[in-house]
Structures are given as structure tokens and as C-alpha cells.
Amino acid sequence: LVEAYLRHLEVDKGRKHSTLVRYRGLVRCWIGPVIGDKRADRVRPDDVDRVLGEMRRADQSASSIHQVFTLLNGAFKWAKRNRWSGVRDNPLGEIEKPRSTKPTREVVPPDLETLRLIIATALETDLGLGVACQLGAVTGMRRGELAGLRWSRRDWDTGQIGVDTTVNDAGGKVVIDPFTKTRRARWVGVDPATLALLRRLRTEMDTRAARLGTSLGPDAFVFSDEADCSAPTPPEYLSRRMKRLRDRLDLDVGDFDAGLQALRHWTQTSLNEAGFNPQQVALRGGHTPNVMNRVYVHRTKSTDQQMTDHIGALLTEPTPGDDSRDGGRLAITGPQGRAERPERTLGGRDGPDPVT
């Protein structure tokens, strides 16, 4: 049943390659070993609970458990609707949605000093990676969008880059999608310094191609290991190169995530802290403000310290002309010098409480 449903998602619904790879991995690891030998029309709610229970006991993430629930729920709804192999009921309609006890781990973006070090070092030793890191930090693109950039989609005069292609390499197979994750193309501005780096990279690509007896075509990719740049560099390969650079610089692994996706988080957090309009920041990143605030905006050490200082000052610094503070605490002193609570009053301000 699940395999038939996955074919339906791929052929009829056009699900993304990465989604299908993820689903098949969940089937192989969790659904198949627990209920793979049962006929679809004999699967009961307790069978599904066993699958989800195994995942919870293995400390799987909430996202993985939810994806298994969604996959099975969709498969049985589809089977019931089409009377597939005698399926008449959806067992997932009678069970609670799953929960995971595993803490959610946030992506940790690098701090500014570390990011500058990474970019500067990469530009000296691996120009393609250096430009990818610089462009990822400036634009906040997804790594698949970075890998999908083409030279034909840039405007040197206006400093704009068109984002309308995504490269996915889930499962080791490189797939080029002619759209972004949200299926909305967008133009993103880049600064003069980043444009200069792009020109430098283009010159190097042209030189390499000429040395190998070829040239870049009209649809050449910006980041490519091919002589004519006809195929993109897989996103995972770009991330691995960034991780190797971090190790070479002996940066603490726990300080930040080294993948290109962490640069996207850094961009969204930095622009948000700078006070730019959230709607505009979200549009630049290719998503909505709700997603930006929930996923991409992170607390930074500097901002957290500023908030700490601000809220602490409100409680401890005396107000000019206010003599009612003692040691940073509001003091109300009684006849014996002891702190007393003010009387509660009728209507909140004047007179004692009425006797009842």
C-alpha cells in the first residue's frame, strides 16, 4: 500500500524528490520492520501505535514521527477513497497524533567574527566555496537555491540575482527542479563587494573552460565542477567542503552549524535584529514572516546581553527624584521601619476593604 501511495505522490501529485527519499527511508527503517508483513486491510490502530511507539523509544525527533503519521494517514485515506486492496477504514483516524520526548535542536548560526574568518579563508583556498558562503550570507538563500544559480540569471548593472531553480541531492541522486521550495521565483539584491567576487569567479570559470577546450553555455551554473559548468555542484558537497574548512580552522564544533543552511539562519537573524521590516526580510528569504520568526530567527549572545542589561536596569536603577527605592528594590516602610504591603482598597485605590 505505502509503495503504491508513494508512486501516486510522485506521478500524480509531483512531490519533491527529497520528500520521496525521506518517506522511503522512513518506510525502510520503521514502517516495514513493524507492520510491513501485514495486509493493508488488516492494519489496526494498535499496529500504527506500535510503529510510533518504536520511534518514540528510539528517541526519534518529533518531525520524523509526524512524517510517519502523515505518510500512513495519507496512504490509508487514498486507499479507502480508491477501495485499494479492500481497504475500507483508516486506522489512523482512531489514534492520537504522536509526540516525541526528544528536545528540538535549533540550527546554530556562526557569529560575525567566525563567519568573516570562514569566508576570508575560503576565498584564499577555495574560491567557489568562498563565493558560495559570501552569497549565502548576503542573500539568505537556501543551499539548494545557491547550487541552482545560473550565470544567465544575474544582472551586473542592477546587482540583482534571480532565484528560480533548486538543486536537490537527497539519496545521492542530483535532481534539478525548475522552481524554488515555495514555487515562487524572486530577485535578490547583492552588494558591490559580492558582485566583485562573482565577477572574479566568472573569470576563473571562463579561464578553466578555455584551458580545457570548451566554454560556458547560456545556462551554465554559477557553482559547478564541470569544465563548461553544465551541471551544478551538489548542495551536500558544498556543505561538506564548508565543514572541512571549519575543521581545518580548528573551530569548536559545538559553537555553530557548519552547513550552508546555517548562513541562511544568520542572515535572517541579523536583518531582524537590525530592525528591518519583517515582511521584507521574509520575502528576501523566500518565505513568510511566521516561518521566519518560528524557524530562522535566533537569539544571539550580544542581543541577549543587551536585553539582560536593559531589563535589569529597569529594576535596579533609581528613577530621578524617586526616594522610594532601597538597594534597587521598591520599599514601603511602616512605623517600625519594617517593609509593609500597601492596604488593598475598595475600587483599587481609596479606603479600607468593606467589612463583610
N, C-alpha and C positions, 0 to 999 in steps of 0.2 A: 504493500500500500504506500509506504513512505517514498519508495523509489519512483512509483508511478506519479505520486504527487509532485516530487521534485522535477520530473520531466515536464509536468504540466506548468510548474512555475518557470522553468527555463524556456519552453517553447511558446506557451500561450501567454504568459504574464511578463516575460522579458526580465526576470530577476537578474540582478548583477552577478557576475562571475564570482566575486568574493563572497557574496551571500550564500550561493550554492555550495561553494567549497566549505564554508563554515558549517552549513547544515549537514553535509555529507560526513564531515568529521565528527559531529555530534551523534549521528546515526551509528557510525562505526564504533565510537567509544562508549556510548551509553544506551541508546535505544536498542541496538542489535543484541548486545550481550544479555540484556534483561528480558526483553519480550520479542526478540527477533524471530523466535521459533513458533510464535502463536499466530493463529489465523486472525485476520483483522476483525472479523465479525464476532470473535470470542474475547477480544480485549475488554477488560472491565476497569472501572475506576481504580481498584486496588492495584492493578497491574501498572497503571500510569504512576500511582503513588510510589510504587517500588522503584521505578526509574528515577523519579525526582528525589526520593529518599537516598538512593545510592549516590546521587550527585551531591546532596547536602552533606552526607557523611564523608565524602571525599573532599569537602571544603571547596567545592566549585563556586565560582562567582555568581552573583545574582543575575548578571547578564546571560551567562551560559544556561542557567536553569530556566530563565524566562524564554530563551530561544528554543529550548527543547519543548517547553509548554506550548509556545506559539506554533512550532512546526507540527506537533501532534494534533493540536486543536484544528489547525488549518487542514491537515490531511484527512481527519475524520469528518469535518464539515463537507469537504469536497467529495469524499466517498459517499456520505449519506445523501448528498444532493444528486449524485450521479448513480446511486444504487450500485456502487462498485463492490463486486465480490460479496454481495449480500449484506453489506453494512447498512444497518437501519438506525443505529444510535451513535451518539458522540459521547464516549465515556468521560471526556474532559469537562462536560457540562455539569458534572456532579462532584467535582473535586475543587478544593480551594486553590487559588493561584499560589505558586510556590514562593518560598522565601529562602534567602541564604543568610547564614550567620557570618560569612566571610566579610571582613571590613572592605569597603570600597577604596581602592587605591587611586589617588589622583595623579595625573601626569605632572611632573615637577619640571618647570622650565628653568633654564640656566639664568643666573644673574647677569647683569650687563657686562661686568668685567670679564667673566668667564666666556660669554658669547663673543666679545671682541677678540679675546685670545684665540678662540677656536677659528673664527673667520680669518684673522691675520695669518695664523699658522697654515691653514688650508690654502690660502691664496699663494703662499710660498711653495708649497709642496704638491698640491693637487688643485689646479685652477678650477676644474669643473666642480669639485666639491665646494671650494670656497665661494664660487658664484652661486651655487645652489643654496648654501647656508645664508649668504647675504640676501639673496632674493626671497628666501623663505621667511627670514626675519622681517624684511621690509614690507612684504605683501601679505604675510599670514596665509599663504596658500596651503592647501592640503598637499601631502607629499606626492600623491598620485597626480595632482594638478601640476606640480612642479615638473614631474617627469614627463608630462604630456605637453609641455610648452613647445611651440614651433616658432622658428625664426620669422615665418610669414605673418605671425600674429603679434607683431610689435611695431610701434610707431616711434621712430627715433626723434621726430620733431616734437611730439606732444608728451613723450615719456610715458606712454600707456602700453600695457601688455594685455592681450586678450586671453581670457581663461575660458576654454570651452571643450577641453579634452581631458580625460582621466586615464591614467595607466594603472592597471591592476595586475599584480603578480602573485595572487593568492594560490597556494598549492603548487607553486613553481611554474605555472603557465602564465605568460605575459599576454594580457588582453588590453586592447586599446578601445576605450569607449568614447564615442563622439559627443560626449556630454559630461557635465560635472555631476557630483553626488546629488545635488538638488535639481539637476536638469535645467539650470539657469546659467547661461553664459554671462560673463561680466568683464569689464575692463578695469584694470587696477593700475594706478599711477606709481611710478618709481622715481627716486631722486636722481640728480645728475651723477653722483658718485657710483650708484648702482648701474646706471646706463653706461658709464665708462667701463665698468667691469664686464658688462655684456658685450660691448664692442671689442674689448680685449679677447674675450672668449671666442667671439665670432672670427676674429683674425687668426687665432690659433687653430680653429676648426678648418678654416679655408686653407691654411698652410699645410695642415696634416693631410687634407684631402688631395691637394695638388701633389704632395710628395708621393702619395700612393696612386697617382694617376687617375683621380676622379674629381668630382666636385659636388657641392651640396645642392640638392634638388629644391624645388619650391616648397615642399612640405617637410623639409628637414627639421629634426628635433633639436632643441637647444642643448639638451644633455643626452649624449649618445656615445657609445664606444665603437660604433661603426664608422668606417672611413668617410662615407657620404652622409652620415647622420640620418639614415633612413629608418632606423629602429631606435626606440627610446632606451635609456638606461633603466633597468627595473628599479622601482622605488626601494625595495628591500636592500638592493646593492648599495644605493646611496646612503641608506641608514647605517649599513654595516661599515662603510668607509668612515662615516662620522664617529661611530663607536670606536673604531680602531684609532682614530685621531685622538679621541679623549683618553684612551689608554696610553697612547704614546706621550701625551702631555702629563700623564700621571695625575689626572684629576680624579677626585673622590667619586666612586661610582654612585654612592648614595646621595650625592648633592643634587643631581638633576638627571633627567632622562636624556639620553644622547641622540635619540632618533629625531628625524626632521619634524615629526609631529610636535615635538616639544617647542620648536621655534614658533609654530602657529599659536600655541598657548602663550608664549612670551609676547608675541605681537598684540594679541587681544588684551592681555593683562596690562601691558604698557600703555596702550591707547586709552583704555578705560581709566587707568589711574591719572592720565594726563588731562582728563576731563572732556574728551571728545564726545560728541553726541552718540549715545549707544546704538541708535538705529543706523547711523552712518558707519560706525565701526563694524557692526554686524554685516551690513551689506558689502563692505570691503572684504570681509572674510567669507562671504558666500553662505550666510545662514541668517537666522532670526535673532533678535535681542534675547529672547528667552533661552535659546540654546547657548548663546554666548555667555550669559550670566551663570547658567547651570553647569556648563562643561569647561569653558575656556578661560574664565576669569579666575585668577588665583590670588591668594593673599601673599604679599611679599614681605620680607623682613623689614625693609625700610618703611613701608606704609604701615605695617603693624606696629612698629615702634612709634611712628607719628601718632597713630590712634591711641596708643598706650599713654604717651605723654599728654595728649590733649584731654583725655577723659580723666587722667589723674590730676591734672591741673584744675579741672572744674571742681574737684572735691577738696583740694588742699590749699590752693592759693586764695587768700582772703580778698573779698571784694572791697574796692576802695570805699572808705567811710563806714565799713561794716565792722563793729566791735564784738559781734556775737560769735566769732569763731575762736576756738581754743584748740591749738595744736592741730589745726586742719579739720576739726570736727565741729559741727554746729552744736553749741552748748546752750541749754536753757537752765538757769541756775535758780534754785529755790532758796528759802530763808536761811537754811543751814549750809548753804554753799554746795548742796548736792544737786546733781542734774535731775531735773524733773520733766515729765512728759506734760505737754500742754493739755488743759482741760478739753474734753470733747464737748462741743456746744450744739445747741439746737439750731438747725439750719446750717450748721457747719462753722459758724463764726462767733456769735454773741450769746452769752448767758449759759447757765449750767443746764445739764440734761434734765428734762422734766422728771418728777417723781412719779413712778407708776405703781 
